[in-house]
């Protein structure tokens, strides 16, 4: 929703549930509600990741509530629901990833609990997982695998850059060199020492 803004942050999670009057009576409102407790966990290097049940126009968070993320210097906001007040929120400085925009303030659901395992767009997100986003979307990397995945990504990107140079130099069909082989990656590792 904020083209050109990239994110690499630790996940802080918020789980929402469908509306039901008896359920609403159990959930705290005001400054101690689950959404504010979740946002209180977010500072620089953290992104709030919200499970809004993949409903395309569902949101409970707009410019007023998300101001807390800006005040705390959060690094991003991700939801499988929608975002409203985007024109204002996009000035807050952090990247925003959502399924859609919506003008609706109807209660499609309510924040229930913070910093627990959630699903977001069908993907399991655990608190402290690495969430990486750009114009293409968001990827979730389990915290325990983050270093290994980052090493693989750097090596693969380096190999793809090498392959692109080979294609251009030889004016060949990309299929001649792509995808990069394990042998090519090993050769590049040796060259780099």
N, C-alpha and C positions, 0 to 999 in steps of 0.2 A: 504494500500500500504506500510505501515511501521509496520510490525508485531511486536507485543509486546508493542507498544506505545499506551497509553490510553489518552483520552481527556475528560475533563469536562470544558466547556467554554461558554462564552456569545457569541451569534451569531452577527456578523456584516455581512451584506448581499451585494451581487452584482448581478444585473440582466443583462443578456446578451440577445441580440436579433439576429435574422437571418440577414445575409448580404444583403444589398441593397444600391446601390450607393447614392441615395438621402438621405438616412438615415445616412450613414457614414459622409456626409458633415455636419450634425448637431451635431456630437459627437466630443468632444474635444480630441485631441491627445496630447502626451507628458506628462509632469509631472503633469498636471492638468486633466488628463483623469479620467473617472469614476473608473477604476480599482485601480489607485493610490490613489484617494480620499477614496475608500473603505478600502484599506490597511492602510491608514493613521489613520483610526479609530481603528485599531487593535493594542493592546498592550498585556502585560501579562494578562491572563484570557479571552482573546478574540480569536475567530476563524473566519476566513473568510469563508462564505458559499456562493457558486456560483451556480446560476441557469444557466446551459448551455443547457437547453431545453431537457435534457435526451438523447442528441446525444452521442453515445458511443465513438466517436473519436474526439470530439470537445474540443478544448482548445485554449485559447489565452494567457495562463499564463505558463511560463517556468521558468528555473533557474534564469534568469536575473531579471525578474519582481518580482518573489516571494522572491528574496533576501530582498526586503523591509519588508516582514513579519518577516524574521529572525532578521533583524536589530532592529525591534521594539519589539522583544521578544514575538511575537504572540504565542498562545497556540495550534493552529491547522489550517488546511485547509480542506474544504469539498467541493466537486463538484459532480454534477450528470453527468458531462462530463468526460473527460479523463485528464490525467496528462502526460506531457512529461518531459524529463530531470530528471526522478525520481532518478537515481543514484546520481546526484548532490544534488537535493532538499532534499533527505532523510538525507543528512549530516547537514541540517539546524537545526535539533533538534526538530521540531514539527511534530506531527502525520499528515499523509496525507490520506484522504479518497476520492477515485475516482472510477468511474465505470470501467475504463480500463487504460492501458498505451497506448501511441501513439507516433510515431516518427514525426507526422505531425505538421507542423507549418502553414498549410493552414488556412485561415480565414473562419471558419464555422459560425462565429458570432462575435459580437462585444459587449464589455461592454457598457451598456447604462446608468444605474443609480445605485447609492449606497444607502445602509441603508434604503431600502424600503421592504415591504412584497414581498416575492418571493415564488416560488415553487422550491423544490429541490428533485428530484426523486419522484415527485408526492405528496410531503408533504409540507404544508404551513409552512414557516419559517418567523417569524417576528424578526426585530432587537431586540436584548436583550433576545431572547429565550435562554434556556439552551440547548446546544448540547453536548451529551455524546457519545463517541465512543470508541470501542475496536476492537479486532480481528473479532468480529461478525458483526460489522457495526456501524451505527449511529442512535441515537434516539434523537428526538426533543421534548423538554418539554416547553410548554408555560411558560413564565416568571412568570405569576401570580399563576401558579400551582406548581412551582418548589419545594417549601418547603414541600408541601403536598405529592407530588410524591416521594421526597427523603425519607420522613418518612415512606411511604408505602413500598418502596423498601427495606429499612433497616429492617423493621419488617418482610417482606416476606423472605428475605435472611436468617434472623435468624431462622424463622420457617422451611425453607428448610434444613438448617444445622441440626436442631433438628431431622427432619424426616430422613435424611441420617444416623444419629447416631442410630436412632431406627431400621432402616432397617438392618444395619450392626450388631447391638447387637442381634437382634432376627433372623437374617439370613432369613428375610421374603421377599416375593414378594413386590416390591415397591408400588404396588396398594393397599396394606393393609394400608399404611400411607399417600400416596400421591394422590392428592395434599393436602397441609396443609389446614385444616379447620379454620373457624373463631373462633371456640371453642378452638382449639390448640393455635392460636395466642393470644387469651384472657388469656389462662392459662400461656403462656410464659410471657405476660405482668405482670401478678400477681407475678410470680416468680422473675422477675427482679425488682419489686417494682416500 
